[in-house]
Amino acid sequence: MEVRCLWPVAAELGEGPLWHAAESRLYFTDLKRSTLHAWEPASGRQQSWPLPDWLCWLLPRRDGEGFLAGMRDGIAQLRLAPSLQIEYLLRPYTGQAGVRLNDAKADAQGGVWFGSMHNDDYGRDAGKLARFAPDSSWQVHDEGYHICNGPALSRDGSRLYHSDTWLGRTYVYALKPDGSLGARKLWRQFDAATEGSPDGMTVDAEDCIWIAQWGGSRVCRYSPEG
């Protein structure tokens, strides 16, 4: 397998690669430098947008009207054209020093599952797993996380996976059609010394889970059973 550098962007904390099929463009964020980047494979074009605060994740809107963006303390609607526009829809962590969002995925109903964490003290279990609904309401479904990563959803939408990188654990929840979760269950415990710790993840067409393992220099593919 050949690995080559496409753009030596020198990110401080590169996160959230998003392939936007309609635009044939790859987006990713440099979270701590508050910058959104985009790269077009066909032309090699590179673009960057400085933002007023940290950008933790990005999801394309189904109606094509830009993106939902996870900023440091909340969720915003973000448009890049004709000019940069940011409109906050939810700010649950305003005034909570050190707490920020980290990673999100959309479900089939248009809800967004997102995690939070304490950015300055990873040993604190201040993180929560929450869902932002299409009607702009939101609800915390679980808490006690140190470093939230993932989440990912099974192909049929019946399971939600979510990791606590600090503890080296990936959990699975039964996900009900109404958007509620079942009990948290341990799906896989990682050995930090030999495997690294579970970070970003996604599910493929065969319902297998791909996990980037921080500190393990690897990306691994697992069956739904772990």
Residue pairs with C-beta under 8 A, 6 or more apart in sequence:
6 39
7 37
7 39
7 46
9 30
9 37
11 28
11 30
11 33
11 37
12 30
12 31
12 32
12 33
13 30
13 31
13 32
13 33
14 28
14 29
14 30
14 31
15 28
15 29
15 30
15 31
15 56
15 57
15 103
15 200
16 27
16 28
16 29
16 31
16 56
16 57
16 58
16 103
16 200
17 26
17 27
17 28
18 26
18 27
18 28
18 58
18 59
18 60
19 25
19 26
20 26
20 27
20 60
22 60
22 64
23 40
24 40
24 41
24 42
25 38
25 39
25 40
26 38
26 39
26 40
26 41
27 36
27 37
27 38
27 58
28 36
28 37
29 35
29 36
29 37
29 55
29 56
29 57
29 58
30 36
30 37
31 54
31 55
31 56
32 54
34 50
34 51
34 52
34 53
34 54
34 55
35 48
35 49
35 50
35 51
35 55
36 48
36 49
36 51
36 55
36 58
36 80
37 46
37 47
37 48
37 49
38 46
38 47
38 48
39 45
39 46
39 47
40 46
49 80
49 84
51 71
51 84
51 86
52 86
53 71
53 72
53 73
54 71
54 72
54 100
55 69
55 70
55 71
56 70
56 71
56 72
56 100
56 101
56 102
56 103
56 104
57 69
57 70
57 101
57 102
57 103
57 104
57 114
58 67
58 68
58 69
58 70
58 78
59 67
59 68
59 69
59 104
59 105
59 106
59 112
60 66
60 67
61 67
61 68
61 77
62 110
65 77
65 79
66 77
66 78
66 79
66 80
66 85
67 77
67 78
67 79
68 75
68 76
68 77
68 78
68 89
68 106
68 112
68 132
69 75
69 76
69 77
69 78
69 86
70 101
70 102
70 103
70 104
70 114
71 86
71 88
71 101
72 93
72 100
72 101
73 91
73 92
73 93
73 94
73 96
73 99
73 100
73 101
74 88
74 89
74 90
74 91
74 92
74 93
74 94
74 101
75 88
75 89
75 90
75 101
75 112
75 114
75 132
76 86
76 87
76 88
76 89
77 85
77 86
77 87
77 89
78 84
78 85
78 86
79 85
89 132
89 136
90 132
90 136
90 138
92 130
92 138
93 99
93 100
93 101
93 116
98 118
98 119
98 120
98 121
98 126
99 116
99 117
99 118
99 119
99 126
100 116
100 117
100 119
101 114
101 115
101 116
102 114
102 115
102 116
102 117
102 127
102 147
102 148
102 149
103 114
103 115
103 148
103 149
103 150
103 151
103 200
104 112
104 113
104 114
104 115
104 151
105 112
105 113
105 150
105 151
105 152
105 153
106 112
106 113
107 113
107 131
107 153
107 157
107 160
107 175
107 179
108 153
108 157
109 134
109 177
109 179
110 133
110 134
111 131
111 132
111 133
111 134
111 179
112 131
112 132
113 129
113 130
113 131
113 151
113 153
113 160
113 162
114 129
114 130
114 131
114 132
115 127
115 128
115 129
115 130
115 145
115 148
115 149
115 150
115 151
115 162
116 126
116 127
116 128
116 130
116 145
116 148
117 126
117 127
117 145
117 146
117 147
117 148
118 124
118 126
118 127
118 146
122 146
122 147
122 166
123 146
123 166
124 146
125 143
125 144
125 145
125 146
126 145
127 143
127 144
127 145
127 146
127 147
127 148
127 164
128 140
128 142
128 143
128 145
128 148
129 140
129 141
129 142
129 143
129 145
129 148
129 151
129 162
130 138
130 139
130 140
130 141
131 138
131 139
131 141
131 179
132 138
133 139
133 179
141 173
141 180
141 181
142 162
142 173
142 181
142 184
145 162
145 164
146 164
146 165
146 166
146 167
147 164
147 165
147 166
148 162
148 163
148 164
148 165
149 162
149 163
149 164
149 165
149 198
149 199
149 200
149 201
150 161
150 162
150 163
150 170
150 198
150 200
150 201
151 160
151 161
151 162
151 201
152 160
152 161
152 162
152 201
152 202
152 203
152 209
153 159
153 160
153 161
153 175
153 203
154 160
154 161
154 175
154 203
154 207
154 224
155 203
155 205
155 207
157 175
157 177
158 174
158 175
159 172
159 173
159 174
159 175
159 224
160 172
160 173
160 175
160 181
161 170
161 171
161 172
161 173
161 187
161 201
161 203
161 209
162 170
162 171
162 173
163 169
163 170
163 171
163 198
163 199
163 201
163 211
164 171
165 197
165 198
165 199
165 214
166 197
168 189
168 190
168 191
168 192
168 197
168 198
169 186
169 188
169 189
169 190
169 198
170 186
170 187
170 188
170 190
170 198
170 201
170 211
170 226
171 184
171 185
171 186
171 187
172 185
172 187
173 181
173 182
173 183
173 184
173 185
174 181
174 182
174 183
175 181
175 182
176 182
187 226
188 198
188 222
188 226
190 196
190 197
190 198
190 213
192 215
194 216
195 213
195 216
195 218
195 220
196 213
196 214
196 215
196 216
196 217
196 218
197 213
197 214
197 215
197 216
198 211
198 212
198 213
198 214
199 211
199 212
199 213
199 214
200 211
200 212
201 209
201 210
201 211
201 212
202 209
202 210
203 209
203 210
204 210
204 221
207 224
208 221
208 222
208 223
208 224
209 221
209 222
209 223
209 224
210 219
210 220
210 221
210 222
211 219
211 220
211 222
212 219
213 219
213 220
